[in-house]
Amino acid sequence: MRVRQTKANFAPKIKPFGVSFTFEARTLTDIEMMEEERVPVREVILAALLVESRTVPELVGLTGAS
């Protein structure tokens, strides 16, 4: 990807530069799974319990579920 600066309000313009990305598929860690918004509540709870013991009120606070 080529990046170009189009504004220079408070600093001098810099020359265009290139950026390359490498993608790899990997399984999310338990902590990453807890932070994921589109995971079923059951999976978030299981991930949270794998990281450490939690009380029901802590799980409610973590998931927002009742």
N, CA, C and O of each residue as an XYZ file, in Angstrom:
264
protein
N       0.839     -1.131      0.000
C       0.000      0.000      0.000
C       0.910      1.226      0.000
O       1.913      1.266      0.712
N       0.557      2.205     -0.790
C       1.309      3.446     -0.816
C       0.557      4.474      0.019
O      -0.656      4.628     -0.123
N       1.283      5.182      0.895
C       0.680      6.174      1.776
C       1.215      7.547      1.401
O       2.420      7.745      1.250
N       0.284      8.497      1.254
C       0.665      9.869      0.928
C       0.040     10.811      1.942
O      -1.131     10.666      2.292
N       0.811     11.764      2.407
C       0.295     12.783      3.315
C      -0.417     13.845      2.479
O       0.151     14.352      1.512
N      -1.649     14.184      2.840
C      -2.397     15.176      2.063
C      -2.557     16.498      2.806
O      -2.901     17.508      2.192
N      -2.316     16.510      4.111
C      -2.403     17.742      4.896
C      -1.152     17.887      5.740
O      -0.536     16.901      6.145
N      -0.788     19.135      5.995
C       0.370     19.403      6.843
C       0.069     20.650      7.664
O       0.676     21.699      7.450
N      -0.868     20.537      8.605
C      -1.262     21.691      9.401
C      -0.156     22.156     10.349
O       0.097     23.355     10.463
N       0.499     21.224     11.023
C       1.452     21.606     12.055
C       2.844     21.035     11.848
O       3.719     21.234     12.691
N       3.065     20.345     10.770
C       4.374     19.745     10.518
C       4.634     19.764      9.011
O       3.697     19.853      8.218
N       5.870     19.681      8.630
C       6.166     19.648      7.191
C       5.669     18.357      6.559
O       5.566     17.325      7.222
N       5.365     18.428      5.272
C       4.930     17.223      4.550
C       6.076     16.239      4.462
O       7.243     16.627      4.408
N       5.730     14.950      4.448
C       6.735     13.911      4.279
C       6.538     13.254      2.916
O       5.466     13.349      2.317
N       7.568     12.597      2.443
C       7.498     11.909      1.155
C       6.574     10.712      1.266
O       6.443     10.137      2.346
N       5.917     10.315      0.150
C       5.101      9.089      0.176
C       5.964      7.898      0.586
O       7.163      7.857      0.312
N       5.334      6.940      1.244
C       6.061      5.737      1.646
C       5.158      4.530      1.478
O       3.937      4.660      1.389
N       5.765      3.365      1.435
C       5.023      2.124      1.245
C       4.875      1.362      2.555
O       5.733      1.423      3.435
N       3.771      0.650      2.657
C       3.495     -0.185      3.813
C       3.050     -1.540      3.293
O       2.249     -1.616      2.362
N       3.563     -2.610      3.888
C       3.088     -3.933      3.499
C       2.544     -4.636      4.734
O       3.045     -4.452      5.844
N       1.525     -5.434      4.527
C       0.862     -6.165      5.592
C       0.966     -7.657      5.327
O       0.920     -8.095      4.177
N       1.104     -8.423      6.372
C       1.063     -9.869      6.271
C      -0.031    -10.360      7.206
O      -0.060     -9.990      8.379
N      -0.922    -11.183      6.695
C      -2.024    -11.695      7.486
C      -1.826    -13.173      7.760
O      -1.341    -13.913      6.905
N      -2.201    -13.595      8.947
C      -2.161    -15.011      9.266
C      -3.397    -15.349     10.096
O      -3.821    -14.562     10.942
N      -3.945    -16.479      9.855
C      -5.093    -16.940     10.634
C      -4.575    -17.606     11.897
O      -3.644    -18.410     11.849
N      -5.184    -17.266     13.026
C      -4.804    -17.892     14.284
C      -6.027    -17.945     15.185
O      -6.991    -17.205     14.986
N      -5.980    -18.799     16.147
C      -7.054    -18.918     17.121
C      -6.888    -17.823     18.160
O      -5.775    -17.554     18.612
N      -7.996    -17.190     18.540
C      -7.933    -16.150     19.553
C      -7.614    -16.756     20.914
O      -8.050    -17.863     21.230
N      -6.851    -16.022     21.711
C      -6.582    -16.469     23.072
C      -7.855    -16.293     23.899
O      -8.798    -15.634     23.464
N      -7.875    -16.884     25.090
C      -9.054    -16.759     25.949
C      -9.339    -15.300     26.287
O     -10.498    -14.887     26.307
N      -8.309    -14.527     26.549
C      -8.508    -13.106     26.866
C      -9.041    -12.357     25.655
O      -9.934    -11.522     25.800
N      -8.518    -12.631     24.461
C      -9.036    -11.994     23.250
C     -10.486    -12.399     22.999
O     -11.283    -11.582     22.539
N     -10.834    -13.638     23.292
C     -12.204    -14.116     23.103
C     -13.158    -13.372     24.034
O     -14.291    -13.080     23.652
N     -12.708    -13.059     25.257
C     -13.547    -12.330     26.200
C     -13.842    -10.918     25.697
O     -14.902    -10.365     25.990
N     -12.918    -10.337     24.950
C     -13.069     -8.966     24.469
C     -13.841     -8.884     23.155
O     -14.238     -7.794     22.743
N     -14.057    -10.008     22.498
C     -14.717    -10.023     21.193
C     -16.207     -9.749     21.354
O     -16.873    -10.369     22.182
N     -16.727     -8.816     20.557
C     -18.129     -8.408     20.674
C     -19.102     -9.370     19.995
O     -20.258     -9.453     20.410
N     -18.681    -10.079     18.990
C     -19.605    -10.895     18.213
C     -19.513    -12.381     18.539
O     -19.722    -13.232     17.674
N     -19.204    -12.677     19.771
C     -19.114    -14.063     20.229
C     -20.299    -14.313     21.157
O     -20.623    -13.453     21.976
N     -20.949    -15.465     21.050
C     -22.060    -15.754     21.962
C     -21.638    -15.638     23.423
O     -20.500    -15.946     23.776
N     -22.569    -15.188     24.269
C     -22.299    -14.977     25.693
C     -21.733    -16.243     26.332
O     -20.827    -16.167     27.162
N     -22.252    -17.387     25.956
C     -21.780    -18.651     26.528
C     -20.273    -18.814     26.302
O     -19.554    -19.227     27.213
N     -19.793    -18.494     25.099
C     -18.369    -18.632     24.798
C     -17.533    -17.614     25.556
O     -16.414    -17.919     25.967
N     -18.057    -16.409     25.747
C     -17.342    -15.392     26.527
C     -17.203    -15.862     27.969
O     -16.137    -15.727     28.570
N     -18.284    -16.414     28.528
C     -18.251    -16.915     29.902
C     -17.237    -18.044     30.028
O     -16.443    -18.063     30.969
N     -17.257    -18.977     29.096
C     -16.298    -20.091     29.152
C     -14.859    -19.584     29.046
O     -13.980    -20.063     29.762
N     -14.618    -18.624     28.163
C     -13.271    -18.065     28.017
C     -12.852    -17.363     29.304
O     -11.709    -17.491     29.742
N     -13.778    -16.621     29.907
C     -13.463    -15.909     31.148
C     -13.118    -16.884     32.269
O     -12.203    -16.635     33.054
N     -13.844    -17.982     32.342
C     -13.595    -18.965     33.396
C     -12.306    -19.741     33.159
O     -11.712    -20.248     34.111
N     -11.866    -19.841     31.920
C     -10.590    -20.493     31.641
C      -9.414    -19.620     32.071
O      -8.349    -20.130     32.418
N      -9.613    -18.311     32.046
C      -8.545    -17.400     32.451
C      -8.395    -17.397     33.963
O      -7.282    -17.500     34.479
N      -9.530    -17.276     34.690
C      -9.498    -17.291     36.152
C     -10.900    -17.522     36.687
O     -11.882    -17.359     35.963
N     -10.993    -17.902     37.953
C     -12.297    -18.092     38.593
C     -13.003    -16.746     38.690
O     -12.375    -15.722     38.957
N     -14.312    -16.758     38.472
C     -15.099    -15.530     38.546
C     -16.426    -15.822     39.210
O     -16.951    -16.932     39.133
N     -16.961    -14.798     39.869
C     -18.272    -14.926     40.494
C     -19.340    -14.585     39.465
O     -19.042    -14.030     38.407
N     -20.589    -14.922     39.783
C     -21.697    -14.600     38.878
C     -21.779    -13.088     38.643
O     -21.913    -12.673     37.492
N     -21.704    -12.238     39.689
C     -21.731    -10.788     39.427
C     -20.583    -10.317     38.520
O     -20.769     -9.411     37.707
N     -19.410    -10.923     38.656
C     -18.293    -10.554     37.766
C     -18.598    -10.937     36.321
O     -18.298    -10.180     35.397
N     -19.194    -12.113     36.128
C     -19.560    -12.541     34.766
C     -20.644    -11.640     34.179
O     -20.617    -11.328     32.988
N     -21.593    -11.224     35.008
C     -22.632    -10.293     34.544
C     -21.993     -8.981     34.111
O     -22.340     -8.434     33.065
N     -21.061     -8.475     34.913
C     -20.373     -7.234     34.560
C     -19.544     -7.376     33.306
O     -19.449     -6.435     32.519
N     -18.946     -8.527     33.105
C     -18.111     -8.773     31.945
C     -18.926     -8.896     30.667
O     -18.537     -8.375     29.622
N     -20.063     -9.588     30.752
C     -20.838     -9.877     29.546
C     -22.015     -8.926     29.338
O     -22.477     -8.745     28.211
N     -22.496     -8.324     30.412
C     -23.692     -7.495     30.299
C     -24.979     -8.319     30.275
O     -26.075     -7.767     30.172
N     -24.840     -9.633     30.369
C     -26.008    -10.526     30.370
C     -26.608    -10.588     31.767
O     -25.915    -10.375     32.762
N     -27.893    -10.880     31.830
C     -28.527    -10.990     33.158
C     -28.644    -12.451     33.569
O     -29.149    -12.749     34.651
